[in-house]
Every structure is written in C-alpha cells, then in structure tokens.
C-alpha cells in the first residue's frame, strides 16, 4: 500500500525551529525551515545532516517559518526551488535581515548568514498566488490557501496523484484588525498537518484583551508614565499600531507614540502593497484612508527616551535582549509609573524572560544591578487558532488523518484525544526525529477510450469539469498490465465475444373479477395514470401492456377465474422500472378504476 | 560565579523535581546539561562526586519504563548522551558489561526516533573505536580479578582480547556489537530495512575511524553479510552500502600505509580486495537507476581507485550516448546487456529520463538540466585549452541570457559561468571589445531593465564583478582605454533609481568598481562624477532602506582607500585630498554616524578609522592595526565581498582578533612627529572624525560602540597615552595636543561626556554658567572615558550576563517561585 511519511526535525512536540519532512509518491518535501531563538549555537537550526544521512533529497519548501532558510540554501548547499507566497517573499528578507542584525549586534557572531546570503536565497524563491495550483514537476503540485496569522501566511496543499497532504503552518481562524480568517476547501487530504500552539485554550474574546491593553496604556500615559512595547518589526507590531492609532484618534490623546526602527517603514510599505491579503474592512476603507499610514505614530530617535512626560514606544527586538528596546528598558525600569507590555513570548536567556517570570532585580554587565520598578504586563496578541479553531479547520478540510506539530506535548495529547473522539480519525503527534506513517488508498489509473468519452459528452452536454465528478458507464478491460474503460460494443469486438440479452421475469397474482381483456385494459389505464412520462402501450392482440421494454401479460388462474396471473418481463436496462412495476401491481388495482 | 551556582544548585534540583516538565522554556534543561558538560570537560567532575548515584541514574530503563518516562524520546536521548559522557572514564566499560547495558544501547540503535537511533550509533562507534585504547589502561587492574571462564564463548572473547590487545571487558562488548551488526545486516524484519540501514550506518562510522587490528577484525566478520546485501541489490540500501564499501576500501588503504602493521590473522590487503570486488559487483549487476546513483556517489566521494572511476564514468555516459546517438569515449565496454536494456526502457519516459540525465551530468540529485550544464560549463573553464573554446562558450551563454524564457536562477548561473570564463581570459577588457563582448553588452543592457528584480540584481552584480575582474588583471593594454567603464557606468547610474533596494545597493557597489577602473587608468574626475557623488549622498540621507545606504558609505571608503593607494606624493594631512572626495567624506561622516541602521554606522566608523590612521601615519596606506576592510584592504584588486556582508574574518567583530588588532597596533608605533600631533588632532576634530567616534561610543548597538571604542583607544594611545604597566610614567601630551578642543554642544553624547568630565574634575569651556557645556579638551575626554574597561565589556556578547549559568539557575528558581504563586498568569509558548 502507498504510504505518506512525516518526520518533524523541528516543531515535533515543541515550538520553534519548524521543519517537517514529508515523503510520499516518491517526492521529498521540506515544509518550513525555521530557527530556534532560544539557542545561540548550531542548535538554533534544524539538524539537516539527518536528511543526507537518510539519502533523502529535499525538493521544495513552503514556509512561514523561515529563519534557517539562508543557512539551508547558502551554507548547507540546497540548490533547488523554494516556494513562498508573494507577500512572504517580499517580507521574509526583512525579517531575516532584522533577525541577522539583532543576532550579530548582540554577539558579533561571525558564523551566521550574511545579507548577501539572504539576498541570494531570496533569488531562488518561486512566488505563489493563493488558490493557484503550481505544477512543481510532472507529478507534484502545490496550492496555497489563506492562513491569517501574519500577512502572506499560507496553508499549503501538496498533491501527487490521488495522494495529498495539507500543511497549515501557523494560522488563525478568527479575523483580527488587519487580517482575515484562514480558509480551506473540502479537499479531504490524506493527512492534515496542523499547528497546535493553543491546543487546549479557548481564547477569551479578543475585544476584552484589546480593551485591557488600551486601558493599561491609557492609565499609564494619563499619570505621566512611559510605556515600552518591545516587538519584532512585523506581525503583532502592525496589529498593535492600528489598535493604538484608532484609540488615540477616538480619545483625542496627545501623548506621542513612536516606533523605534526604520524597518517598519518598509514593512508598512508592504502592508500597503499587499492590501488584498488584509481583511475586508481594511480593503474597503483603503480608498478613503490607508490604515497603515499612521497619523499619530512617528519614528523614534534615541534622544527622545530622555524626554520628560508620557510617551508610548514600540521598540525592537521583542525579547529585550539587545539593541534599542533593551536600552530604553534600562532607562525607564527604575520608575514605578512607567510600564512595559510584552506582547509575545520570550526565550530563556533574555531580560524579557526574566521580567515575565517576576524577577525584579536584574544583574547587568560589569556587576551592576537594575531594580525593576516599572509595571510589567504580558498580553499575548499572537494570532494562532485556538482549540475551537483547529477543530473548525478539520471540519472544513475533512482529512483522513491529522498530525499535530508546533505545540507542547501535554496539550497536543489532549487535543489528539478530542480529535480522535469527535472525528473518528487517527491523530498523530510525532516528536522531533520520529516518523509518523499513514497508508493511503492505492491510485489505479484507467485509460478511457475516446469514443466512450465522446458518447458521454453527446449525452451529457456539458464539458468535463474536474470539480463535478460524473459517472461513466462502460466496460473495464484488464489486459497486458493496463486497465481500460471502453464502450460495451468495442469490448465485444476487441475480445471477440458475442452479446447475450438478459431479461428478468416475475409473476404477480391479482384478485380482479373481470375478463382477462378487461383486466388488461384496467391495468393499462392504471399504469398510464401512474407513469405519466413513460411510453405505455395497450396491445390487445397479444393480450399484453408494454411500458418501455417491460411486458405485462394477463392470464386467468385455472382454479379461480377471478385470480389473474400477471407475467412481467423486462430487460436489464429497465431493471429499476421493472422492480417498481412489480411492486406496484402487487398492491392491486384501485377500486374506482373502470 | 561557579561558587554561586553551586550554592543554588540544590534548590534548583528541588524545583526541577517539583515542577517536572512544566518549565515554560523547553531549552532550560538542555542548557543546564550544557553547563554540566562544560564543568566535566574542564575537569570538575560532578560524576565522581556523585558516583554512588550512577547505578540509580544509569540502570534505568526498567525504572523509567515503569514510570512511563522511557516513552519520551528526550529521556532516551538524554540517557544515551549521559552514557556517552560516562564513557570518558576508565571504569565505565566495566560498568557497561556488568549491568549489561550494551543490550539496551543496541536496542536503541533502531529506535523509532531518528535522533535517538543516531545518538546510539554514535556511542556504539565510540565504544568500538576509542574504548579500545582506554581499555588497555584498565587491563592490568582487570587481569588481577579476572576469573577462569571455561566455556567456548569466553574463549572467543579471550582470543579477541588478545588479537585487539585490549581488555577482556572491551572484547566482550565488541563481540556483542559485532554479533548484533551481523544479524541486523541480513535482517529482513521490515520492508524498510530499518535495522539493516542502521547496521550499515554504524559500519560507515566505524570504518572511517578504526585502525588495525580492529578494522581487520570488523571487516572479516561482516564481509559475508555485506556480500549477501550486494547480491540482494535492494535499492533502498544501495547508497549506504556503497558508502560503507568505499570507506572500508579507503581506510584499509590508509591503515596499511600508516600503521605498517605486522601481518595479523586478517590481512588488510585481502580486506581491500574484498571491498573492491564488492564495489565492482555493484557496478556490474545493479540495474538503472540504482547503478547510476551508485556511480554518481562513487565519483562524488573522491574515490581513489582509478579502475573503479573509469568504469563508473563509462556507465554515467551511457544515457547521454543513448540520447545523442554518438559513441562517447569509455562507453563501449560500459554496462552489461541487461543494464543497457533496462536503461533503454527507463529512457522511454520523460521523468526518469530527465532525472537520470541530471544524475549523470552533475552527480547532483535533481536540478534542471540547464543549470546542470551551466555548472558543468563553469567547471570546464579551468581545464586546459579553455581559451580556444571561449567564443563558442560565449555564444551559448549569450543565448541563455537572451532567451526570454530563462529563469532567474538560470540567468544568475549564466553570469557566474561567464565571469569564470572571462577570468581565465588573459585580458578581460579586450575580450569585451570583440564581437561576443559587444553582443554580451547588448544583452546585458536589456537584462538591466528586466521586470524581475532578481534578474536586474544579478545583472548589476555581474557588471560590478566584471569591472573588478578587469581591475584585477591590471593589464597595460586595458589601461589605455576605459571602454568597459564607459559602457557600463550609465546603466549602473540608472540602476540607482531602481525600485528594489537590493538592486540599488548592487549598483552602488558596481559603480565603486567602475570608478576604480577609471581611476586606475589615471582619468581625472569627470563632471558626471560630481553629479554621481551628490546622487549617492542623497541616497545616504534619504533612502528608506539600509542596503543602499550601507553601500554608499562603502563606496566612499573604497574611493578613499583607492586614492590613498594611488596618491603619488606622501600626503601630510587630509587637506591634500581631492576637493570632491574631501567634501563627500565630511558629509558621509556626519550623515552616516546619524543613521538609524547600525551597520551604516559601523561602516562610517571604518571610514573614520581610515582617516584616523592616515592622519596618524603619514606613510600613507593604512598599515598594521587597521581593521580589514572588506572592499579596500582585501586588496581592491581582489574579488570584493558584498559591501554589507558580515565578513567572517573581519577583525572588529570578534573579541579575539580585536585584541590581536590592538597588539598589532602597539607593535607599530605611530610615526607622526611630536610637533605635528597637535595639528593632526585638530584636523581630525575639524573633519568630524572625533565627533563620529564619540557618538559611536555611546551607541546602543554593541558593534558600533565596540568599533568606536577600539578606534578611540587607538587615538588615545597615539596622542595622549595613559599609564600602562610597562610604562610607569604618565606621558604628558604636548602643549599643542593638549590645547585641542572639541565641541560638546548640540551632540547627543555631549551630556554623557560632560558627566564623565565632571566626575574627573576636568575643566571645560562653559557658556552662561553651569548647564551649557560648549567644548572640552580632547585629551581630557579621551582619558575620562575608561576606554579599556569599556572595551572589555563590549568584547563580550551583550547578553552574556543573561546567558550565564547563574542566570539560568536563577530563571529556573523564579519559575519555581511562580508555581507557588496562584495569581500568576500562564505565559503561552507561541511563535516569534
């Protein structure tokens, strides 16, 4: 039996370093090529040596987790095509560049990919459109679906013959302020590989979280405090910018809002450029006012941090581990009236992680310490599907199997139970390095004769449409290791056989105190009134009634002339009608019949 | 710090025991293990202190199975890694034998987790290869308490121990592993042959490291199953099997030379013959496509045997021969009739045909045929007689470039191939003047306007590299005219307007090469150069993207360094700079140091560094102690790396080479005369160099501060050296030097410097009272900055405190505190 094998190198029962190998139909595809931000050594990248060890080839990528991509293509030496959606291709280098700058800034690392490598890698990328099927080679095709999450995020369907796999990447089933909800058609893949970050969470209303966020920012600004929001240049930052911008406008607030990096300008440029990828509301209001042209949010200069009075600053990086956000944090940490809002997760080894864990005394360089007096808030604005959303997607796509990645083991286990219970399908959750195997139905290709197709066309009228399957009638010939569907006449001719006609007969007894001829006439009248659209004939000479090919003959029983014996006979083609008639006549003739 | 950590350790252990696996960061445990490993590696042996715990920890599988932990692959891999660490100690092998843990390890070799299986294989090969030596040390101890075993197995072990010259325990383990491998090689338990594959992988690992006599013992014991595998010809096993045979062949060969062993019971020569025969058998009997994959692998592995290679090459040419109908050299005797007929069958359908051709043409797994042939063409450029084929190659490549259907990656490869061919041509400029050269320029002109940015960028990059190549040839002939520079510059200037920042940056880099070409030819700055300079400065001040701005700074740095190298008279100060260069450098310094992108600032500091050194060492060229500049000092004549590439060798980015650079700097003393120093310093202040350095020092981005700090230290050591251990008398700067002041007012770093000066009790000029500082003496500023301490801090990673072991332990403890606090909210691990 054919098999599909899925081996996560990263994101198997964990989060970060997404990298999933899929093998089916003789193709090896790598889905995502992510990086783990929690490590400073080689462990930040997936271990690609396992791919060569297995003698496997990595043919193609899909990604929205792309951190290790330049490493894979420029340092490990992968030279094949890489697939991404248009916005991802445009934005991915900004993220990679941002990440490279932070990493090099932090440590001055030399064994890290360069800007040139990022560029060379992006030159190898083949862009995808949503819902467009791209033929990778003769057999493999891919198709992207909208995933929400961040601009350009896509789910991807891979198909070889009749086998198919859907990989969700990160997705969001509820629309937010700038993006729509993920969507997929009922494509019934053999396996759906889904992220499961929020596997056990039913998230509270987004509105509540937003209100809470705005209230906290507002209160701090009102009492003259400064608010620091460490972010990465893309994704959450844009969502929060829109949120604050609208609030400032509505409340007519005057405190300045700054964004600390020039990177955002480019990011916002792409958000404007790929407006079709945003949600309906943004697209509708685009003509009057572009949501990404902010009136209240201005670029930040480092000297502003010392300015007196309230302000809100978005600064990179998002985990307070280097650069501007860290510098501002150090300046503001000592004052109770200030606040830092962490809108996302922070890995161990960063100041962000420490303050989220409640540490209030931080050791800094040169044995100095920093007393953290400012208010620390964690508010996740991450756009993942929650447990309900994941179930909803499964309902949408109707997969034969589900495989969970990108989540914590314990939470996955819970969701796996729910999925298996509700959908009665298998759910897998392999750890990194483990392989999940599903068997699929073998695909049996059959050739159809042109004549048969033409005949069907002339009968059906409409052109063939892959979305509307139609039943074909024909004779299946198995000959010389091939299967062909041909018309019965052609089959007879080819195989040198003669045709046999098959008729079904059936006897029905009927109580009808009339002459045979009258009974026959009464049957004719009855059938004619019941079967309006059919050709019904009364043939008194042969004492029979004909409905299409069905012949009904009447004779009297030898013992009792009132008991009539009806003999029905029909050909194979009118099997349905014949059965119907026999059932009908068994019920007798209506009394009012003349 | 270790002391503090040790104090925290017991509490950390209890938090870990309590919280189980619910640490919010899944890297914490791994990092903790890193720390332990670091400690054991540096000789602080935790294991020794805890040796009584060994049994408990390492006799676990069944304990842990009961608890359900063994199901977790992380636990299994942790156990394997622990075992591996333990094996560095002499008695570990005894422990292994006594507790029969080899069995567990061998089971894990076929674990369902790829990682566990690979780790187990790694340990097994480690035991076989390294434990042999270690065990010898333990032989004596063991001999004393060795009992008198009587059965046959024990006798075998004793014989093996004698052959290998190793301990009894080592022989026992080796025997067990060997038996297991032999069984697994022929095991047909599953269709996928997982066990066989793992056995082969282990053999591959061991053959690559083992030496005689172990290698002989191994080869003899597995030669039979290996032969069976070759006969079976399972395609899933082909590559791995071939790898094992090639490794065996190669290392037996090496061993026989290296060790010159006394002929033992297993002759290395006979082993080699066995391996060689099996390789031949594979090439003779395997069917396509397996035989081609095997052949390609053989050539790729750089196999030494010429007869194997010739046979393989003939085989690989077969598909080409079949397609072209030509008889190719070496194919006449290649391939058996059976191989040929199955090849013909395969070549009838498109997909296998293409993939076969790809394998055969490039020995690469899968690529478009075009790209394969381009790669092949590229490697042919260095072969003898290439120059005669130049025209032909040019015309093929120009066709590729001209073809509207060519993919961006194909065009990119075509450019690279062209460059390679042009580089072997003695005079690239002259080849550009010929007809093919002109054709090429016509095509390039078209491609520079392609709708795809990838193509435009590759084209512009090509032009820059072409100019660099012409520069590097420095031929007298091409110096006489500047046809190349003239023909490409207008396109590059146009590319400065490109909508894609990558292309703009590449255009600037290419222009730097083109201008170098014209400068080399002694051309005076043309009027359009003034226009270009102002356009570049516009980009530096206004481009929204970092790449072009970085490239602009590099452009001027390159220009400046070129000028210093080409200047005929030794300059005495910066005033001798050509006016256009002098004004632009000034603008670049002020614009670049105020940029938002820290890499622009670092590049600006590199320019400042050049100016600094030039002023301080009138010899001209920046000499020792200079940071290597990617564009300038990697010789302007070499292939320059991309201007915004982080160069692996760049001194300024590694603490180690930073120190080296400083040492080199002090080894080559500054040569400016005492009397001139004041003037030089004043010049540097006037040019804005000092201001750029001070601004950089207070930057929040570490590389900027580090670079500025290193340069300021250099300046301080040159103009007002401080007390050093070697020199106990404080050198006083001359009056002229001491009198030089710099502006503080209006600088964002002015306040920081002012505060430092205050703390040192230095004077400065004030205006209208205390608050407004106008200027300060440069020497006072340099001395008040604590540059050495700064440098020590900056050479470390900016998060080294947060990434220390102490910080990790504190983080784990704070998680423990959090668990006990019911009010804390859950931090969900999400994506970044």
Interface residues (C-beta under 8 A of the other chain):
Chain A: X7 X14 X15 X16 X36 X37 X38 X39 X40 X43 X47 X50 X53 X54 X55 X57 X59 X65 X79 X80 X81 X97 X100 X101 X104 X105 X106 X107 X108 X109 X110 X111 X112 X114 X115 X116 X117 X119 X122 X123 X124 X137 X138 X139 X170 X197 X198 X201 X232 X261 X262 X265 X266 X269 X299 X302 X303 X318 X321 X322 X323 X324 X326 X327 X344 X345 X347 X348 X349 X350 X351 X353 X354 X356 X357 X358 X359 X363 X364 X365 X366 X378 X380 X382 X384 X406 X408 X409 X410 X431 X432 X433 X434 X435
Chain B: X21 X24 X25 X26 X27 X28 X30 X31 X72 X73 X74 X112 X113 X114 X115 X116 X118 X201 X239 X240 X350 X351 X364 X365 X366 X367 X371 X408 X409 X412 X454 X457 X458 X502 X544 X545 X546 X547 X596 X597 X598 X599 X641 X642 X644 X645 X646 X647 X648 X649 X650 X653 X654 X655 X700 X701 X702 X703 X706 X748 X789 X793 X796 X797 X798 X799 X800 X801 X802 X803 X806 X807 X808 X810 X811 X814 X815 X817 X818 X821 X824 X825 X827 X828 X829 X830 X831 X832
